[in-house]
């Protein structure tokens, strides 16, 4: 099942992600898909704030993975540069670790992703408005989506 959320501002997008942060648990994997500028990093900033991350969150484009400490660690990956690459940078250590892993451009590493995860697609409607679709894979993520959708 799909869950569609519409946000009108960056703050709305961050608030949605902040609510999600209250429901995720260590070891959860979230994937983010959307065009450049769609709001993937904005979403991650809101999630990080909800997890208690105090450092500024920005896109890990050139480092592939950035780690942030909060009440629960946040592992933020941007795997865009791994398109058509066979490189495994130890994904399992993150995916089965003690933090929340957010993967931007996750379709490029589909074969490494866990079966149970929350896929999130962000579509730009206009300069500020977004349509954000949650596609849960597994009962845990289905439960999370139902809680958010109430």
Number of C-alpha atoms within 10 A of each C-alpha: 9 12 15 15 15 16 18 14 14 17 14 17 27 23 19 20 21 21 16 18 20 13 15 19 13 15 18 21 25 25 21 25 20 16 12 9 12 22 24 25 21 19 23 26 23 24 27 29 20 23 24 17 19 12 12 9 20 12 18 17 15 11 11 17 20 16 16 21 15 16 13 20 20 25 21 26 24 23 21 18 13 16 13 9 10 8 10 10 11 9 17 12 10 22 22 15 16 16 24 27 25 27 27 25 21 22 16 18 19 10 9 14 18 15 11 15 22 23 20 22 20 23 19 17 13 11 11 15 18 22 18 24 18 23 20 22 15 12 11 16 22 18 13 17 21 11 12 15 10 5
